């Protein structure tokens, strides 16, 4: 049986978790000082999104076709950042990442493009970014996937954090967030995050859990009018133009609504 091949990023800055890179059957993955996968890229399709939960982070596309500013908190293997940059050519794309080793690894091993007039990858703390009033009311979409090396639970999850995220969004802005965590405390951590999201947003919905206990939630500053026929039509557009399984997202949203009625 084939085993993963270990590679290593050449740039490592002391004081931050070290990066290791593995490859297995054509998929390259990023790790932070552990075996936990922080992001992946299929070498044959570097601009597509490989992991299912990361694909789900794009479900805001069902509700907003033309965002002007997309903010990503937590770079991972740059899958979301690259995808948004390629697929939303009229949008500003900002990625906030605390660990400069992650940024270096994404440039060296995950084909992250250099910054330009639309793409801005910034080394800074996500809490500092969202609490800066200069960023308030500016983002149409925010994607949150923040984990430390242990990947036990979201690195930022307080009510104050999610309120600051909401403050960064426009009046009809949308946030998606990955609520992965340690299975022993997963339910408690997930519920705490959902409570904090519900306090900051007008409506919060989440999809069924996928591999390795990843649950992706979508939060709206203003609850949208939901017409599932329209959403399925939009899902078909997304599948044809972006190769994402968007109908599964609509199925998940529909099931959630039925279960909560």
N, C-alpha and C positions, 0 to 999 in steps of 0.2 A: 504493500500500500504506500502511496506517495505521502510524504510528510512535508509540512510547511518548511520553506527555506527562509532562514533569518537573514535580514539585511540590516544595515544600521545607517542612520542619518549621519552625515559627516560633521554637522554643526551642532554642538551641544553647549548650551550656556549654563554654567553652574548656578545652583539655587532654584532650578526649576526641574520638574520631573523629566527624566530622560526618555527619549523616544526610541522605540525599536520598530522595525518594519518586517513583516513576514509576507511570504507569497505561497499560495496554494491553489493549484489547478487554475491558473490564470487570473487569480484575484489577489491583489496587494492590499494589505491591511496595516493600520497604524495602531500601536500600543503605547501606553504610558506606564512604564515601570511595572507592567504586569501582563498577564495573558489576555486581559479584557480588550476586546476590539473597540477602538474609538472611532473607526471609520474604515471604509473599504472602497476599492476602485477595481473594476474589471479592466485589465490592460488592453483588451481589444476594443473597449468602448469607454474611454477615459472620461468623457463628458456626460455619460449617463449615470443615473443613480443606481447603485448596486443593491443596497440593503432595503428591505421592505419598509421598515419603520421610517427610514429617511425619505423614501418615496412618499409616505403618508404625511410627512411634514410639509409637502407641497399641496395639501388639499385645499388651501386657501384659493387656489386657482379656480375652484368651482364657483367662487363668489366674486373674484376680482380678476378680470382678464388683463388689465393694463395698469399695474402698479407703477408709481413713479419713484418710490424709494423702498427698497427691501433691506432690512437689517437682520443679520445673523449673529446671534450670541453663542460663541463656541464654534471654532472652525472645524474641528474634527479632521477628516481627510479631505476637506474642501469640496465635498460632493455637492452640497446645497449651494455653496457660493459659486462654483463653476456653472452649475446648471442654471441658476438664476441669471448669471451674467450672459450665458449663451442664449437662453430661451426668452429672456425679457430684454430685448435690445434697447428699449427706451427707458429703462429703469436705472437709477443709481443703486449700486449694490455695496453695502457696507458690512464687513465682517469684523467682529470684535473677539480677540483671542488673547488671554492673559499670558500664555506660555510661548515665548519666542522660539523655543525648540519645535513646537508644533508648526508654526508659520514656516520655519526653515525647511522642515520635512515636507510640507505641502509643496513648496517651490521645487525641492530637489527630487521628490519621489511621486508626487500626485498631480503634476502638471497644472498647478495653480498659475494662472497668468499674472504678469506683473501689474501693479497698480497703474491706472490710467485715469482719464477724465470721468469714467463711470464706476470703476472698481476701486474700493478703498479697504484694504486689509490693515487693521490697526492693532498694535500690541498694547492692550490696556485691560483693566478690570471691567467686567460687564456691569457691576453695580455702579462704578464710577460713571460709566457711559450713560446708563439710564437715569441716574439722579441728576445729571447735568441739565439744567433747564434750557440750555442752548439746543438740546436735541428733542425737546418736548413738542408734540404736535407735528412732527416732521415725517414719520415713517407710515407708509400704507400697510406694510406687512412686517411682522417681526417673527423670527424663527429662533427658538430657544432650545439648545442642546448642550447643557453645561454640566460637565462631570470632571471630577478629579481623577487621579491615577487609580484609586481603589474602585471607582464607579459604584459606590454603595448606594447613592441617592443623588438627586440633583444638587449641584454645588450651591445654587442660590434658589431658595424656595419660600422665602418669608412673604407675608402679606405686603410688607413694604416694598419688596422687590417687584412683585407682580403689579402693584399699583404704579410703581415707577415705569414699568414696561408699558402699562396702559397710558400713562402720561406721554410717552414718546410717540404714541400712535395718533393718526388723524382721527377725526370724529367717527368715521366709519371703518377704522383700522381693524386688522385681524392679527391674532397671535396664534402660532402653533408651538407646542412644547412636547418634548419627549420626557415621559415620567418613568423611565427605567430605574430599577433599584434592586438592592439585595432581597432575594426571595423571602428571607426570614422576616423582614420588616416592610415588605413591598406594599401590602394593603394599607398599613398605617401611613406610610410616606405618601402613597398615591392620594389617599383621602385628604391628607393635610394640604397637599398641593392643590387639589381640586377645590377645597374650601377657600384657600387663598385666592385662587383664580376667580371663583364665584363672587368674592367680595369686591374684586377690582373690575370685573367685566359684566356686561349686560346679559350675556348668554355664553355658556360653556358646554361643549359636547365632546365626547371622546369615542374613539374607535375601539373595537375589540383588540385585546392583547395579541401581539404577534411574537415571534421568536425571542427567547431569552427575556421574557417579561417586559417587553417594551409596550407602553401604552401612549399613544399620541392623542393629545387633546387640542381642540381648536376653540379659541375664545374670541368673542366679538364685542367691540365697544358698544355697538348698537345691534340688537338681535335682528337678523335678516328675515325677510319674508321667504319662506321655503316652499318651493314648488318642485316636487321630485321629478316631474316630467322635464322641466327645464334643466334640473341638475343632471339628469341622465343624458340629455342632449349635449350639455357642456362636457360631460365626462367622455363622450364619444369624440368630441373635438380634441380634448386633451390626449386621448389615446392615440389618435391619428397623427397629431402634430408633434407630440412630445414623448410618445411611447411609454406613458405611465398608466397603470391599471386603475384609472380614476373611477370606473363603475363600482369597484370594490369599496371605495370610500363612500360613495352614495349609499350602497347597501348597508354599510356600517352605520352611517348617520340615520338611515331609515329604521334600522333595527333598534338603535338607541332610543329614538323617539317613541317607537311602539312599546318598548320595555318600560318607559317612564310615564306612559299615559295611564 
